[in-house]
């Protein structure tokens, strides 16, 4: 039986992986191992590991990285990577997986991949080859690509970029985005069920907003989020659901400023650490637009026929559907962008991240691809 170890560090990443994790768990030829880390284990980020357990999964190992009492700065993030490497070493010593499955570009995944490299554990990496010029995630993603052995990209253009990085073509698979496939399989809640579960009224005019730190920006995260909130003051007739930012440097100042705004706009706004995938997708069906700088606004949201206002450079470089409106992060730029998405309406567009059978394609590879000779890689020259 092939042991597949899935490492997840955040609610957003887990929501993408959940269906694939269930498929691995149910397959008699595979054994699912789960390692939860970073934001999942943070009290101030909502301890979202509990969502994993509520879904019927068993967490085999917890690797604590975040220090909820530490200052919210680069020093703390760098030290958390060190704690992660220590913890993942113990996890891999105990679990001894045959294949490690990780997604994306978060700094906790850099710690995971670095540790697996030393332990000679083959890595299957999802969402390589993408570009996000506004965050240090961009460099992390490419670094993880070079430490990985099997690659599952979300578009053909990204597959070609992974090969351009020197990876052998027969190890790089364009499978589409799991998140988009998850939309198609979602068991949607009714509007009344969502409102009851949130204790929040969703009117005909609603925004959903997630704003993350832009780690390579010259403008501070605090200034950026204050500009967004100032622009939203022009839309007093809109109800707004805010979700927490991730645990990058300066995330806490973003959370603080949004919480202050919500406190000044009780009834009109709410703030929640995590909606969970089912409720998140269900809520999107009733939104006028999605605002912020999350990858979900570019990858999954276009499948709902609603616009995304993508603010600033955090996602700069990603392939995007026609429903994605890009704007700068000044108050004036955001106001202009808001006017565009409000006027957009509901229009179905082609989602470049959709490809039929994403989960099945990944499962076929991780079940059947020979692992014996994966570790020693050869640089593929174009």
CORGI-V338901 format. One record per residue. RES is the residue in three letters. SS is DSSP state (@ for helix, = for strand, . for the rest). Layout:
BEGIN
res:RES ss:SS
res:RES ss:SS
END
This chain:
BEGIN
res:UNK ss:.
res:UNK ss:=
res:UNK ss:=
res:UNK ss:=
res:UNK ss:=
res:UNK ss:=
res:UNK ss:=
res:UNK ss:=
res:UNK ss:.
res:UNK ss:.
res:UNK ss:@
res:UNK ss:@
res:UNK ss:@
res:UNK ss:@
res:UNK ss:@
res:UNK ss:@
res:UNK ss:@
res:UNK ss:@
res:UNK ss:@
res:UNK ss:@
res:UNK ss:@
res:UNK ss:@
res:UNK ss:@
res:UNK ss:@
res:UNK ss:@
res:UNK ss:@
res:UNK ss:.
res:UNK ss:.
res:UNK ss:.
res:UNK ss:=
res:UNK ss:=
res:UNK ss:=
res:UNK ss:=
res:UNK ss:=
res:UNK ss:=
res:UNK ss:=
res:UNK ss:=
res:UNK ss:@
res:UNK ss:@
res:UNK ss:@
res:UNK ss:@
res:UNK ss:.
res:UNK ss:.
res:UNK ss:.
res:UNK ss:.
res:UNK ss:.
res:UNK ss:.
res:UNK ss:.
res:UNK ss:@
res:UNK ss:@
res:UNK ss:@
res:UNK ss:@
res:UNK ss:@
res:UNK ss:@
res:UNK ss:.
res:UNK ss:.
res:UNK ss:.
res:UNK ss:.
res:UNK ss:.
res:UNK ss:.
res:UNK ss:=
res:UNK ss:=
res:UNK ss:=
res:UNK ss:.
res:UNK ss:.
res:UNK ss:.
res:UNK ss:.
res:UNK ss:.
res:UNK ss:.
res:UNK ss:.
res:UNK ss:.
res:UNK ss:.
res:UNK ss:.
res:UNK ss:@
res:UNK ss:@
res:UNK ss:@
res:UNK ss:@
res:UNK ss:@
res:UNK ss:@
res:UNK ss:@
res:UNK ss:@
res:UNK ss:@
res:UNK ss:@
res:UNK ss:@
res:UNK ss:@
res:UNK ss:@
res:UNK ss:@
res:UNK ss:@
res:UNK ss:@
res:UNK ss:@
res:UNK ss:@
res:UNK ss:@
res:UNK ss:@
res:UNK ss:@
res:UNK ss:@
res:UNK ss:.
res:UNK ss:.
res:UNK ss:.
res:UNK ss:=
res:UNK ss:=
res:UNK ss:=
res:UNK ss:=
res:UNK ss:=
res:UNK ss:.
res:UNK ss:.
res:UNK ss:.
res:UNK ss:@
res:UNK ss:@
res:UNK ss:@
res:UNK ss:@
res:UNK ss:@
res:UNK ss:@
res:UNK ss:@
res:UNK ss:@
res:UNK ss:@
res:UNK ss:@
res:UNK ss:@
res:UNK ss:@
res:UNK ss:@
res:UNK ss:.
res:UNK ss:.
res:UNK ss:=
res:UNK ss:=
res:UNK ss:=
res:UNK ss:=
res:UNK ss:=
res:UNK ss:.
res:UNK ss:.
res:UNK ss:.
res:UNK ss:.
res:UNK ss:.
res:UNK ss:.
res:UNK ss:.
res:UNK ss:.
res:UNK ss:.
res:UNK ss:.
res:UNK ss:@
res:UNK ss:@
res:UNK ss:@
res:UNK ss:@
res:UNK ss:@
res:UNK ss:@
res:UNK ss:@
res:UNK ss:@
res:UNK ss:@
res:UNK ss:@
res:UNK ss:@
res:UNK ss:.
res:UNK ss:.
res:UNK ss:=
res:UNK ss:=
res:UNK ss:=
res:UNK ss:=
res:UNK ss:.
res:UNK ss:.
res:UNK ss:@
res:UNK ss:@
res:UNK ss:@
res:UNK ss:@
res:UNK ss:@
res:UNK ss:@
res:UNK ss:@
res:UNK ss:@
res:UNK ss:@
res:UNK ss:.
res:UNK ss:.
res:UNK ss:.
res:UNK ss:.
res:UNK ss:@
res:UNK ss:@
res:UNK ss:@
res:UNK ss:=
res:UNK ss:=
res:UNK ss:=
res:UNK ss:.
res:UNK ss:.
res:UNK ss:.
res:UNK ss:@
res:UNK ss:@
res:UNK ss:@
res:UNK ss:@
res:UNK ss:@
res:UNK ss:@
res:UNK ss:@
res:UNK ss:@
res:UNK ss:.
res:UNK ss:.
res:UNK ss:.
res:UNK ss:.
res:UNK ss:.
res:UNK ss:@
res:UNK ss:@
res:UNK ss:@
res:UNK ss:@
res:UNK ss:@
res:UNK ss:@
res:UNK ss:@
res:UNK ss:@
res:UNK ss:.
res:UNK ss:.
res:UNK ss:.
res:UNK ss:.
res:UNK ss:.
res:UNK ss:.
res:UNK ss:.
res:UNK ss:=
res:UNK ss:=
res:UNK ss:=
res:UNK ss:=
res:UNK ss:=
res:UNK ss:.
res:UNK ss:.
res:UNK ss:.
res:UNK ss:.
res:UNK ss:.
res:UNK ss:.
res:UNK ss:.
res:UNK ss:.
res:UNK ss:.
res:UNK ss:.
res:UNK ss:@
res:UNK ss:@
res:UNK ss:@
res:UNK ss:@
res:UNK ss:@
res:UNK ss:@
res:UNK ss:@
res:UNK ss:@
res:UNK ss:@
res:UNK ss:@
res:UNK ss:@
res:UNK ss:@
res:UNK ss:@
res:UNK ss:@
res:UNK ss:@
res:UNK ss:.
res:UNK ss:.
res:UNK ss:.
res:UNK ss:=
res:UNK ss:=
res:UNK ss:=
res:UNK ss:=
res:UNK ss:=
res:UNK ss:.
res:UNK ss:.
res:UNK ss:.
res:UNK ss:.
res:UNK ss:.
res:UNK ss:.
res:UNK ss:.
res:UNK ss:@
res:UNK ss:@
res:UNK ss:@
res:UNK ss:@
res:UNK ss:@
res:UNK ss:@
res:UNK ss:@
res:UNK ss:@
res:UNK ss:@
res:UNK ss:@
res:UNK ss:@
res:UNK ss:@
res:UNK ss:@
res:UNK ss:@
res:UNK ss:.
res:UNK ss:=
res:UNK ss:.
res:UNK ss:.
res:UNK ss:=
res:UNK ss:=
res:UNK ss:=
res:UNK ss:=
res:UNK ss:.
res:UNK ss:.
res:UNK ss:.
res:UNK ss:.
res:UNK ss:@
res:UNK ss:@
res:UNK ss:@
res:UNK ss:@
res:UNK ss:@
res:UNK ss:@
res:UNK ss:@
res:UNK ss:@
res:UNK ss:.
res:UNK ss:.
res:UNK ss:.
res:UNK ss:.
res:UNK ss:=
res:UNK ss:=
res:UNK ss:=
res:UNK ss:=
res:UNK ss:.
res:UNK ss:.
res:UNK ss:.
res:UNK ss:@
res:UNK ss:@
res:UNK ss:@
res:UNK ss:@
res:UNK ss:.
res:UNK ss:@
res:UNK ss:@
res:UNK ss:@
res:UNK ss:@
res:UNK ss:.
res:UNK ss:.
res:UNK ss:=
res:UNK ss:=
res:UNK ss:=
res:UNK ss:=
res:UNK ss:=
res:UNK ss:.
res:UNK ss:.
res:UNK ss:.
res:UNK ss:.
res:UNK ss:.
res:UNK ss:.
res:UNK ss:.
res:UNK ss:.
res:UNK ss:.
res:UNK ss:.
res:UNK ss:.
res:UNK ss:.
res:UNK ss:=
res:UNK ss:=
res:UNK ss:=
res:UNK ss:=
res:UNK ss:.
res:UNK ss:.
res:UNK ss:.
res:UNK ss:@
res:UNK ss:@
res:UNK ss:@
res:UNK ss:@
res:UNK ss:@
res:UNK ss:@
res:UNK ss:@
res:UNK ss:@
res:UNK ss:@
res:UNK ss:@
res:UNK ss:@
res:UNK ss:@
res:UNK ss:@
res:UNK ss:@
res:UNK ss:.
res:UNK ss:.
res:UNK ss:.
res:UNK ss:.
res:UNK ss:.
res:UNK ss:.
res:UNK ss:.
res:UNK ss:.
res:UNK ss:.
res:UNK ss:.
res:UNK ss:.
res:UNK ss:.
res:UNK ss:.
res:UNK ss:@
res:UNK ss:@
res:UNK ss:@
res:UNK ss:@
res:UNK ss:@
res:UNK ss:@
res:UNK ss:@
res:UNK ss:@
res:UNK ss:@
res:UNK ss:@
res:UNK ss:@
res:UNK ss:.
res:UNK ss:.
res:UNK ss:.
res:UNK ss:.
res:UNK ss:.
res:UNK ss:.
res:UNK ss:.
res:UNK ss:.
res:UNK ss:.
res:UNK ss:.
res:UNK ss:.
res:UNK ss:.
res:UNK ss:.
res:UNK ss:.
END
